[in-house]
């Protein structure tokens, strides 16, 4: 389905009070991250006669929130620092020529959903605003708020913290806990001459689809994934990750092309895993750990076996953290392990990245008009999986991006469809 968007307004929102930090250093890994954005789209069902009130409230509260999250109002400088110059965030208001129900009738149509995200200009990334907000009003009723933050400054957990703070401001409450931009303290910056090994460029077209694992099927999958495990039952994320990886590797096309290995990363949020003395819970930045699983193309990727391997990577991270009580030494070990994993990835390897956004409270984003009835992640890179809580808090929605030829087989995989269904129509109130 085609959708046209008419721009009704575009402006830059600046912090309502100036900051006192002029420069924020990017961390070691932030320096080498591509200039992409981490995004979430929140869908609400509301009457159109509240448009002006809604936009006014969103802009005013955004200005207040930027005073706390001041680096997001700055600009990247020379790829290694953020110039906290209060230049502001981009705010766009648009109207869609389609009904909200048209979008929700086929929520797995990622191309349609991702039209709601602001696309950065293809100019120098140093000139791009680090925060983009787009509010889209649909033809009948309802609206969407798309929020995109630079991945140089934010991970998914950081984006969730920003949105929670923004919603508090929108309802007239001040956020009493100030965020801490401490990424360069945890992962100290490197000499800019340091180079990571190049990754193989994907030139094939990709396609994104979403799949829902309901509570009942989730329990059955967890039971299957736990078969033979000596440890406690597999978690939702472990079970889904193992199944998706099995089906993704089976779907790879062409089968005749030689592959030395599959390189699999599954992002771990460090905040709940390390002591508060290492990392404050309100830390904003990319506080992730990327353990690496390597499998041969002949591997059957048995689900319980993959869960065991995922468990082992968690245990290895725990050992890095608890080996002694010296936080600086623990940070160095984590950094060294991350660099080692990255250097082990062959440029020819087929790489799959899995990121869990579960338990990040995206469905609690109430700006004063109620909770969103659906939340979708923004653009998902090639060969990547993003897992999100379903609205009921028990099920999980998996957004999977694969080359088009792989997706054609993956989405019809009988083993996958035993437990998951392509995203059904989303219902409003």
N, C-alpha and C positions, 0 to 999 in steps of 0.2 A: 504494500500500500504506500502510495506517495504522500508525503506531508510537506506542506510549505509553511515557512515561518516568517511572519512579518515583524520587523524590528519596530517597537513602539518607543524605545528609549535606550540610550547607552550613556553611561557616565562612570566616572571614577569616584569611588568612595574612599575618603581618607579617614584616618583615626581621629576621634574627637579630641584627643589630647596627644601632644607630641611625646615621642619616646626619648630616652637619654642614652641608649646604646647606639652608636653609629655603625659598628661593623660586627657581623656575626660570622665566625669562621665555619666553613662547611667541614664535616667529618671526612675521614679517609674515604669511606665508601660513597658518601654524597658527592664527592668531587668527580667520581667516575660514573655516576648514574646518568643515563640519558636525560635530556630535558623533556621528560614526560610529566603527566599530571595524574594524581590519584583522585578519583571522582566518585560521587554518589548522587543518585537522582531520587528525590523524595516526591511521591505522588499524594495529593490531597484532594478530597471531594468537598468543594465549597461553592457558594453562590457568587456569580460575577459582580454583583453590586457592591462587593467588598474590595474590589481591586485596588482602588486608590489608598484605602486604609491599610490594606495588606502591604502594598509596596512601600508606603511611607514607614510603616513599622519595621519592615525588613531592612531598609536602608539605614534608619537611625540606629537600630540595634547592631547592625553590622559595623557601623562606625565606632560604636562603643566597644565591641568585641575586638576590633583591630588594635585598639589601644593596649589590650592584653597580649594579643598575638602579633605584636608589632613587626616582626620580620616578614610576615605575609603581606605587609604594605610596602615592602622594599623591593629591590631588584638585585639579581645576581650580578656580581662584578668579577670579571676575569675568570669565571668558573671556579673560584675558590672561596669567595666570601659573599655574604649578602649585605648590600649597602642598605641599612635600615633608615631610609631617607623619607619615609612617610608619603611616598608618591601615590600609594593607594591601591585598591583592588578594583577590578572591572565588574560592573553591575549592568546587566542587560535585561530589558523587559521585552517579551515577544508574545505574539498571538499566533496560535496554530489554526490552520484551516480545517482541522479534523476534530471529531468528537473525542473526548477522553475515552469513551467506550471503544472507539476504533483502535486505539493504542493498546488497551487492555485485553482486547479480544485475542491478540496474538503476542503476548509479552515476550516470547522467545525470539521475536524479530529484533535482534540486536541493532541492526542498521537503523531501524526506526527509532528505537529508544535512544541511541547514541547521538541522534540529530539534536537532542535536547541539551547537549554539552557544548560549551564554548570551545571552538577550535582556535588554537593559538595561531597567530600570524607566522608565516615562514620567514620572518626576518631574524635578526640576531636574537637568540634566546635571552641575552642579557637585558633586552628591552621589554620582555614580556612581563606583565603583572604576575605575581606569584600566586594570586588567588583570583579565580573567576567565579562569578555567580550569575546564573541565568534563571529568570522566573518566566515560565511559559503558561499562558492562559489558554484553555481549550475552548472550542467553539460553543459548547453547550454550558458546561460548568466544570469546576475543578481546575487545578493548576499543578504544576511541577516546579520544584526548586532543585536546580542542578548546581552542585558545589564542587569545584575542582581546585586542588592545591598542588603546588609544585612538589614533585617527588624528591627534589633536592632538599626540601625542608620538612616534608611530612610523609609519614607512612599512613596506613589505614587507621591505626589506633589514634594517631595524631589528628587525623581528619575527624574522627568521631568525637574527640575531646573538643575540637574547635566548634563543631556543630552543637554539642551539648551546651557549651558556654554561650553560643549565639542564641539558642532557644531561651535560655534563662534571661538574657538581656531583652529579648523580644517580649517577654512576659513581665518585664519590670523588675527582675531580680538581678542583683549584682553577683557575679561569680567570686566567691571569697577565696578561692585557691588560684594563685597565679601560675600559669604554665611556665615551665623551665626549658629553655632551649640549650640543652646540654650535650648534644650529639658529639661535638668536637672534643668534649671532655672524656666521653666514653671511648670513642674511636678517634684518637688524635689525628689531625691532618697529616698528609704525607707530602713529601717533595713532589711537586707537580710533574717532575720528569718520570715518576714511577708509572709504568704501564701495565695494565692487566692484559692477559692473553686475549687476542681477538676472538669474537664469537662468529660462527658462520652466519652470514646474512641470509635471511629467509626472503626469497623473491617470489614465492608462490602466493596466490590469493588465499586469504583465510576466511573462516566463517565462525560466528559465535552462536551458540545455542544454550538455552538454560533447561535444566532438568530438576524436578522436585522429588525429594525423598521424604515421603510422609512418615508420620510417627510409627505406624504399624510396620511398614516395610523397613523403616530404619532399625527397628528392634530385630527383625529377621536378618538383616544384613550384619548387624553387630554380632548376632549369634553365630553366623557363618564365619565372619572374620576372626572370631575368638576361638574357633575350633583348633584344638591342640596347643593353645597358648598356656604357658605355665603362670603367666602374670594375670592380673585382673582383666575383666572383659574389655574388648576393644572399644574405644570411644567413637562417637559419631564421626568426627573428623578423620580418625585413623581408618575406619571402615570404608567411608566414601572415597577417601584418597586412594586406598589400595585397589578398590574396584575400578575407579576411573582410570588409574594408571594401567591396569590390566587390559581394559577395553581400548584405551588410546593406543597402546603399543600394538595390539592386535589389528587395529584399523589402519596402521601406517601403510601408505602407498607411495611409490610402487614397491611391491614385495621383493622384486628381483634386484633392487638396488642394494649394494653391500653397505652395511652399517657396522661400524666397529663397536658402538655401544649406545645405550640410552643413558643420558645424564639427567637425573631427577633431583630437583631441589624442592623442599617444602619449608616455607618461611615460618620461623618461630619468633613470636613476639617475646622479647627479653624481659619486659616490664614485670610480668607476674612470676618470672622464674629466678630473678636475681634479688638479693637483699636490698632493702631500701637504702642502705649505706652505699650501695653500688650505683643505684639508679632510682631517682624519685619517680613515683607513679604518675606524676603530672609532666613527665619529660616529653617534650615535643621534638620529633626528629625521626630518623630511620634507625630504630633500635631493634634490629632483627638479627637473627642468626640463620645462616643458610647451610644446613647440613647437606651432604651430597650422597645420593645413592647411585651406584653405577650398575647397570644390567646389560647383558649381552643381547643382541637381537634375537638370539635363539631362546632366551629365557621365557618361561611360561608365565612369570609374574603371578604366582599363586597368591591369592588374597591373604590368607593367614600368615604366609611367609613374609609378605611385604609389610604387614602390620608389625611383625617381629623386628624387621629391619628398621622401621620407623621408631619403634620403641628403643632400639639400641642407640639411635642417634640422640634421643632425649637423654638417655643415661650418660652418654658421652659428654653432652653439654653440662649435665649436672656435675659430673666429675671435674670439668673445667672450672666450674663455679665454686665447688665446695672443697677443692683440694687443700686450700688453706684459707685463712681469714683475711688475707691481704687483698684488698679490692683492686689495687693497681696491677698486681701480678695476675689476678683473675682476668681482668680486662685485656691484658697483653696476651694471655693464652687464648681467649676467645677471638681476638683479632688475628692472631697467628693461624688459628684453625680455619677461620674464614678465608684468609688468603691462600692457605694450602688447598682448600676445596676448590676455589676458583681456578687455581693453576692446574688442577687435575682435570679440568674439563677440556676435552679435545675440541678444536674448532669444527671437526667433522661430526661430532656427536649430535644425535637428535636429542634436544633438550626439552624437558617438560618442567614447568614451574607451577607449584601449587601454593596458594596463599589462602589462609582461613581468616575471614572477617567475622566469624561466629563469636558471640558474646561481646560484641562491641557496641551494643545498645543503639544501633541505627534506627530501630523502630520506635525509639523514645523521643524522636525529634519533633516536639510539639512547639510550634511558634506562637501558639495561642488560638489555633483553629483546630486543635485535635491532633492525634497521632497520624502519621502516614499510613495508608492502607497497603502501600507497596513501596519497597525500596530496591533499586537496581544499582549495581556497580557501574562505573563508567567504562570507557574503552578498555578491553582486555587484550593484552598483547598476544601475538601468535604463540601457539602451543602453551597456553596458560590456563589454569583453573583458578577461579575465585569461588570460595564457599561462603555463603551467607545464611544466617538464621532465617527460617521462614517466619511469617508474622506470628504464628502460634508459639514460637519459641522452642518447639520440639523438633519439627522437621527442618530440612536444610535445602536451600536452593543452590545448585551448582551451575556456574556459568563457565562453559568450556569453549575454548577457541582452538581450532585446528585448521590446517590447510584444507581447502574445500574438498579435495579428493579423499582425505581421511575422514572428514565429517560425514560424508555421504554414507560411509560404512559404519562409523561410530554410532550415529543416531539411530541406527536400526539394529544394533547389537542386542541379540536376544538375552544375553546374560545381564546387560545393563538394564533392559526394560523389565526384567523381573522385579527390580527394586525401585526404579525411577520412572517418572513419566515426564514427557516434554511439558514445559510450563503450561498449565491450563489457563483459561481466561481468569483474569484477576477481578474479583468482585469488590465493588465499593460498599459503602454502608447500606 
